[in-house]
Amino acid sequence: MQIAIDGPGGAGKSTLSKLLAKKLGFVYIDTGAMYRAAGLACLRQNVVIREETDKAVSVVEGTEIDLTVSEEGQRIFLNGEDVTGLIRTPEVSMAASDVSAIPAVRLRLVALQRQLASTRDVIMDGRDIGTYVLPDAPIKIFLTASSDERARRRFIELKERGENCTFEAVLAELEERDKNDSTRAFAPLKPAEDSIIVDTTELNFEESLARLYDIIQERL
């Protein structure tokens, strides 16, 4: 069984998908972590991704990106280094958006994502899961919320982690990434034609979780 959950940044995909997977006994796969790891690899090599596409592809192709899943959760590795705790900064978020627009990078990571989903029951979240990675998934959800609400949630999350940021900066970064992701030529962010759109702007976390769980249970 494959469940695809797509949506823009700050919509709560990762946290909700992780809890849904636990409730259902599925494996959770955060594809965004793979692109964040690829973005981090480029940042470490001082690659200006938008201007040095070929160099970015070379860095990613020369980097071993692994994702492991277990009862303890998902971990992401770069050349054997656990970078799970290093990939949630605004800088890495933008690098992930830039590198994910490169077709050669997407093709490499999509192959890994499909392999992970081929042998187990999964909830996979991202931006093109229902449209491109798992187009035949029987359950597809597009999770969204207003940009202001998504920025508010992300701002709170970053402040709780001790990040030095402002709401205005978080909102600007989020809106820029929305534009990048939805206008890229290859596998852009958009709802699949057969996806269920869930807007959580007016829902709290518990209400959002219950809404998604009910949708999935109705279709299992």
Contacts in CASP RR format, 6 or more apart in sequence:
PFRMAT RR
TARGET T0000
AUTHOR 0000-0000-0000
METHOD contacts of the structure
MODEL  1
MQIAIDGPGGAGKSTLSKLLAKKLGFVYIDTGAMYRAAGLACLRQNVVIR
EETDKAVSVVEGTEIDLTVSEEGQRIFLNGEDVTGLIRTPEVSMAASDVS
AIPAVRLRLVALQRQLASTRDVIMDGRDIGTYVLPDAPIKIFLTASSDER
ARRRFIELKERGENCTFEAVLAELEERDKNDSTRAFAPLKPAEDSIIVDT
TELNFEESLARLYDIIQERL
1 26 0 8 1.000
1 121 0 8 1.000
1 122 0 8 1.000
1 138 0 8 1.000
1 139 0 8 1.000
1 220 0 8 1.000
2 117 0 8 1.000
2 121 0 8 1.000
2 122 0 8 1.000
2 124 0 8 1.000
2 134 0 8 1.000
2 136 0 8 1.000
2 137 0 8 1.000
2 138 0 8 1.000
2 139 0 8 1.000
3 20 0 8 1.000
3 26 0 8 1.000
3 122 0 8 1.000
3 123 0 8 1.000
3 124 0 8 1.000
3 137 0 8 1.000
3 139 0 8 1.000
3 140 0 8 1.000
3 141 0 8 1.000
3 216 0 8 1.000
4 124 0 8 1.000
4 125 0 8 1.000
4 129 0 8 1.000
4 130 0 8 1.000
4 133 0 8 1.000
4 134 0 8 1.000
4 137 0 8 1.000
4 139 0 8 1.000
4 140 0 8 1.000
4 141 0 8 1.000
4 192 0 8 1.000
4 195 0 8 1.000
5 13 0 8 1.000
5 16 0 8 1.000
5 17 0 8 1.000
5 123 0 8 1.000
5 124 0 8 1.000
5 125 0 8 1.000
5 126 0 8 1.000
5 129 0 8 1.000
5 140 0 8 1.000
5 141 0 8 1.000
5 142 0 8 1.000
5 143 0 8 1.000
5 212 0 8 1.000
6 13 0 8 1.000
6 125 0 8 1.000
6 126 0 8 1.000
6 127 0 8 1.000
6 128 0 8 1.000
6 129 0 8 1.000
6 130 0 8 1.000
6 131 0 8 1.000
6 140 0 8 1.000
6 141 0 8 1.000
6 142 0 8 1.000
6 143 0 8 1.000
6 189 0 8 1.000
6 191 0 8 1.000
6 192 0 8 1.000
6 195 0 8 1.000
7 13 0 8 1.000
7 125 0 8 1.000
7 126 0 8 1.000
7 127 0 8 1.000
7 142 0 8 1.000
7 143 0 8 1.000
7 144 0 8 1.000
7 189 0 8 1.000
8 127 0 8 1.000
8 144 0 8 1.000
8 150 0 8 1.000
8 174 0 8 1.000
8 177 0 8 1.000
8 178 0 8 1.000
8 181 0 8 1.000
8 182 0 8 1.000
8 189 0 8 1.000
9 150 0 8 1.000
9 154 0 8 1.000
9 174 0 8 1.000
9 177 0 8 1.000
9 178 0 8 1.000
10 145 0 8 1.000
10 150 0 8 1.000
10 151 0 8 1.000
10 153 0 8 1.000
10 154 0 8 1.000
10 174 0 8 1.000
11 143 0 8 1.000
11 144 0 8 1.000
11 145 0 8 1.000
11 150 0 8 1.000
11 200 0 8 1.000
12 143 0 8 1.000
12 153 0 8 1.000
12 200 0 8 1.000
12 208 0 8 1.000
13 125 0 8 1.000
13 126 0 8 1.000
13 143 0 8 1.000
14 30 0 8 1.000
14 32 0 8 1.000
14 125 0 8 1.000
15 205 0 8 1.000
16 143 0 8 1.000
16 205 0 8 1.000
16 208 0 8 1.000
16 209 0 8 1.000
16 212 0 8 1.000
17 28 0 8 1.000
17 30 0 8 1.000
17 123 0 8 1.000
17 124 0 8 1.000
17 125 0 8 1.000
18 28 0 8 1.000
18 30 0 8 1.000
18 73 0 8 1.000
18 74 0 8 1.000
19 209 0 8 1.000
20 26 0 8 1.000
20 28 0 8 1.000
20 123 0 8 1.000
20 209 0 8 1.000
20 212 0 8 1.000
20 213 0 8 1.000
20 216 0 8 1.000
21 27 0 8 1.000
21 28 0 8 1.000
21 122 0 8 1.000
21 123 0 8 1.000
22 28 0 8 1.000
23 213 0 8 1.000
24 121 0 8 1.000
24 123 0 8 1.000
24 216 0 8 1.000
25 121 0 8 1.000
26 120 0 8 1.000
26 121 0 8 1.000
26 122 0 8 1.000
26 123 0 8 1.000
27 69 0 8 1.000
27 116 0 8 1.000
27 120 0 8 1.000
27 121 0 8 1.000
27 122 0 8 1.000
27 123 0 8 1.000
28 69 0 8 1.000
28 73 0 8 1.000
28 74 0 8 1.000
28 122 0 8 1.000
28 123 0 8 1.000
28 124 0 8 1.000
28 125 0 8 1.000
29 67 0 8 1.000
29 69 0 8 1.000
29 74 0 8 1.000
29 113 0 8 1.000
29 116 0 8 1.000
29 117 0 8 1.000
29 122 0 8 1.000
29 123 0 8 1.000
29 124 0 8 1.000
29 125 0 8 1.000
30 67 0 8 1.000
30 74 0 8 1.000
30 125 0 8 1.000
30 126 0 8 1.000
31 109 0 8 1.000
31 113 0 8 1.000
31 124 0 8 1.000
31 125 0 8 1.000
31 126 0 8 1.000
31 129 0 8 1.000
31 133 0 8 1.000
32 96 0 8 1.000
32 125 0 8 1.000
32 126 0 8 1.000
32 127 0 8 1.000
33 67 0 8 1.000
33 74 0 8 1.000
33 76 0 8 1.000
33 84 0 8 1.000
33 87 0 8 1.000
34 65 0 8 1.000
34 67 0 8 1.000
34 76 0 8 1.000
34 109 0 8 1.000
34 112 0 8 1.000
34 113 0 8 1.000
35 96 0 8 1.000
35 97 0 8 1.000
35 99 0 8 1.000
35 100 0 8 1.000
35 105 0 8 1.000
35 109 0 8 1.000
36 76 0 8 1.000
36 87 0 8 1.000
36 88 0 8 1.000
36 92 0 8 1.000
36 93 0 8 1.000
36 95 0 8 1.000
36 96 0 8 1.000
37 65 0 8 1.000
37 76 0 8 1.000
37 77 0 8 1.000
37 78 0 8 1.000
37 83 0 8 1.000
37 87 0 8 1.000
38 60 0 8 1.000
38 63 0 8 1.000
38 65 0 8 1.000
38 96 0 8 1.000
38 99 0 8 1.000
38 100 0 8 1.000
38 105 0 8 1.000
38 109 0 8 1.000
39 49 0 8 1.000
39 60 0 8 1.000
39 92 0 8 1.000
39 95 0 8 1.000
39 96 0 8 1.000
39 98 0 8 1.000
39 99 0 8 1.000
40 78 0 8 1.000
40 83 0 8 1.000
40 86 0 8 1.000
40 87 0 8 1.000
40 92 0 8 1.000
40 95 0 8 1.000
41 59 0 8 1.000
41 60 0 8 1.000
41 63 0 8 1.000
41 65 0 8 1.000
41 78 0 8 1.000
42 49 0 8 1.000
42 56 0 8 1.000
42 59 0 8 1.000
42 60 0 8 1.000
42 95 0 8 1.000
42 99 0 8 1.000
43 91 0 8 1.000
43 92 0 8 1.000
43 95 0 8 1.000
45 55 0 8 1.000
45 59 0 8 1.000
47 55 0 8 1.000
47 56 0 8 1.000
47 59 0 8 1.000
49 56 0 8 1.000
49 95 0 8 1.000
49 98 0 8 1.000
49 99 0 8 1.000
49 102 0 8 1.000
50 98 0 8 1.000
53 102 0 8 1.000
56 98 0 8 1.000
56 99 0 8 1.000
56 102 0 8 1.000
56 105 0 8 1.000
57 102 0 8 1.000
57 104 0 8 1.000
57 105 0 8 1.000
60 99 0 8 1.000
60 104 0 8 1.000
60 105 0 8 1.000
60 108 0 8 1.000
61 104 0 8 1.000
61 108 0 8 1.000
63 78 0 8 1.000
63 79 0 8 1.000
64 77 0 8 1.000
64 78 0 8 1.000
64 79 0 8 1.000
64 80 0 8 1.000
65 76 0 8 1.000
65 77 0 8 1.000
65 78 0 8 1.000
65 109 0 8 1.000
65 112 0 8 1.000
66 76 0 8 1.000
66 77 0 8 1.000
66 80 0 8 1.000
67 74 0 8 1.000
67 75 0 8 1.000
67 76 0 8 1.000
67 77 0 8 1.000
67 112 0 8 1.000
67 116 0 8 1.000
68 74 0 8 1.000
68 75 0 8 1.000
68 77 0 8 1.000
69 116 0 8 1.000
74 84 0 8 1.000
75 82 0 8 1.000
75 84 0 8 1.000
76 82 0 8 1.000
76 83 0 8 1.000
76 84 0 8 1.000
76 87 0 8 1.000
77 83 0 8 1.000
86 92 0 8 1.000
87 96 0 8 1.000
88 161 0 8 1.000
89 163 0 8 1.000
90 158 0 8 1.000
90 163 0 8 1.000
90 165 0 8 1.000
90 169 0 8 1.000
90 170 0 8 1.000
90 173 0 8 1.000
93 173 0 8 1.000
93 177 0 8 1.000
94 173 0 8 1.000
94 176 0 8 1.000
94 177 0 8 1.000
97 176 0 8 1.000
97 177 0 8 1.000
97 180 0 8 1.000
97 181 0 8 1.000
98 180 0 8 1.000
99 105 0 8 1.000
100 106 0 8 1.000
100 127 0 8 1.000
100 181 0 8 1.000
100 184 0 8 1.000
101 180 0 8 1.000
101 181 0 8 1.000
101 184 0 8 1.000
101 185 0 8 1.000
101 186 0 8 1.000
103 185 0 8 1.000
103 186 0 8 1.000
106 128 0 8 1.000
106 186 0 8 1.000
106 187 0 8 1.000
110 132 0 8 1.000
110 133 0 8 1.000
113 124 0 8 1.000
113 133 0 8 1.000
114 133 0 8 1.000
114 134 0 8 1.000
116 122 0 8 1.000
116 124 0 8 1.000
117 124 0 8 1.000
117 133 0 8 1.000
117 134 0 8 1.000
124 133 0 8 1.000
124 134 0 8 1.000
124 137 0 8 1.000
127 181 0 8 1.000
127 187 0 8 1.000
127 188 0 8 1.000
127 189 0 8 1.000
128 187 0 8 1.000
128 188 0 8 1.000
128 189 0 8 1.000
129 137 0 8 1.000
129 140 0 8 1.000
130 137 0 8 1.000
130 140 0 8 1.000
130 192 0 8 1.000
130 195 0 8 1.000
131 187 0 8 1.000
131 190 0 8 1.000
131 191 0 8 1.000
131 192 0 8 1.000
132 187 0 8 1.000
135 192 0 8 1.000
138 219 0 8 1.000
139 215 0 8 1.000
139 216 0 8 1.000
139 219 0 8 1.000
139 220 0 8 1.000
140 192 0 8 1.000
140 194 0 8 1.000
140 195 0 8 1.000
140 196 0 8 1.000
141 195 0 8 1.000
141 196 0 8 1.000
141 197 0 8 1.000
141 198 0 8 1.000
141 212 0 8 1.000
141 215 0 8 1.000
141 216 0 8 1.000
142 191 0 8 1.000
142 192 0 8 1.000
142 195 0 8 1.000
142 196 0 8 1.000
142 197 0 8 1.000
142 198 0 8 1.000
143 198 0 8 1.000
143 200 0 8 1.000
143 208 0 8 1.000
143 212 0 8 1.000
144 197 0 8 1.000
144 198 0 8 1.000
144 199 0 8 1.000
144 200 0 8 1.000
145 153 0 8 1.000
145 199 0 8 1.000
145 200 0 8 1.000
145 201 0 8 1.000
146 201 0 8 1.000
147 171 0 8 1.000
147 174 0 8 1.000
147 175 0 8 1.000
147 178 0 8 1.000
148 171 0 8 1.000
149 200 0 8 1.000
149 201 0 8 1.000
150 174 0 8 1.000
151 167 0 8 1.000
151 170 0 8 1.000
151 171 0 8 1.000
151 174 0 8 1.000
152 167 0 8 1.000
154 170 0 8 1.000
154 174 0 8 1.000
155 165 0 8 1.000
155 166 0 8 1.000
155 167 0 8 1.000
155 170 0 8 1.000
155 171 0 8 1.000
158 165 0 8 1.000
158 170 0 8 1.000
159 165 0 8 1.000
178 189 0 8 1.000
181 188 0 8 1.000
181 189 0 8 1.000
182 188 0 8 1.000
182 189 0 8 1.000
182 190 0 8 1.000
191 197 0 8 1.000
196 215 0 8 1.000
198 208 0 8 1.000
198 211 0 8 1.000
198 212 0 8 1.000
198 215 0 8 1.000
200 207 0 8 1.000
200 208 0 8 1.000
200 211 0 8 1.000
203 211 0 8 1.000
END
